[in-house]
Amino acid sequence: MIYEQGGAGRNSGTAQVICGPNGEALAPVWAPNRLYAQDKHAGFEGRDLIVVRATWGQGEVTVEARQGGEDGEVVYTIDRTGRESVTGSPLRAAADAAIEKAQCYHCRCRHYTK
Ligand SMILES: [Zn+2]
């Protein structure tokens, strides 16, 4: 199982959201009713899932998306200047959701699920 998880403290945060191979939001197989700050907020299963991870700190945000799980191949990034590794990527919406979650103070919500 891989998880949507994370959130922000006061000045920094890390978060990841999960999407399908075309960047689409998915229905989680595990979705707890009670959500705790910066914890696991939804669980997904599948081999072709993409893990989209955002890091926020010192006013800058970066994103890295990996296909095939948390240690999979990097398929998309956004660097600290906002530049995408792939223009017009279908992963942009999931990346934006991960960025939002990484800046969501004490996040207790799901940001990218169906
Ligand atoms: Zn949140």
Residues whose N, C-alpha, C, O or C-beta is under 5 A from the ligand:
A	BS01	ZN	C104 C107 R108 C109
